[in-house]
Amino acid sequence: MPGFLLNRALQYLLTAAAASVIVFALMQLLPGSAAQVALGTEATPEAVRALEAQYGLDRPWPVRYFEWVGGMLHRDFGTSYVTGAPIAPVIANGIQVTLIVVIASIAVALALAVPLGALAALYRSRPLGAVIGAASQVGIAVPSFLAGILLVMVFALGLRVLPASGWAAPIEGLGAFASHLVLPVTALALVQAAILTRYVRSAVLEVMGRDFLRTARAAGRTRTGALVRHGLRSAAIPVVTVAGVQLAALLVGAVVVEQVFVLPGIGSELVRAVSNRDLVTVQGIVMVLVLAVLVLNFIVDLLYPVIDPRVRRGA
């Protein structure tokens, strides 16, 4: 197990280092200097040079790259060229909101997808299986932002039981926090549940054809009992893999839902930084998103040997 963990951790550290080089290089390769972009096209050359000197933009790329990486290691993402404010608090507040929404969404999606996918596999030749399959197809076809708009129309504007937008931190009261969380989480979770239901169904169908499950049936267990007792654990590996991929996609794609519900998440901060031409903030946010995706994938990798010890022995 320690070897497995060390191997995976080293892989992700190397990936993070490579990603930091790519993100930094892409920001530097954009046309014009960051100071020119921040000040606008009407800025004088003297003003541009002064801003470059103030923030060290006139120094070589390698020096600035290692200063940027060193700052991130100390939770310092630099200072915005546009606002003059530190970037780290903006990123910290935004990623906190986004992670709460994303993790809650994937938890709800799994809670729906696992039983529905298993039922769709168990009753694949019956009306219940057909209904679940059709519902999942509809869910896959509906974008999250459209689901969010429909939910707002029904529950916020129509029934007036939930707020249409905004955010309340947990310290402001659990009731307010939960009420603002329901609609964005539901909008994301319904679409993800539809996708995951298809994978759960396929994984369960594959497991149901294995010899050990037929042996359990021959020993007197019912089909459902044999699946719950012996089959779900074997079916979990592909489902966890897909859930990890979907979790990363949710983290990056939550920007659209954040715009629908006016959430102060990292996606909204990214949109604001791009519209303000604040490239250093864009650079920091993109790097944090990359790191968050890597951390989530690392956690998924850690679940593999827990679910199936053969992964640990083969590492």
MOMO-V919304 format. One record per helix or strand of 2 or more residues. SS is the DSSP state (2 for helix, 1 for strand). FROM is the first residue (numbers start at 1). LEN is the number of residues. Records with the same first field share a line. If there is no record, write none. Layout:
SS->FROM-LEN ; FROM-LEN
This chain:
2->2-28 ; 34-6 ; 45-11 ; 61-13 ; 88-35 ; 127-15 ; 144-15 ; 170-3 ; 174-35 ; 211-8 ; 223-39 ; 266-10 ; 279-29 ; 309-6
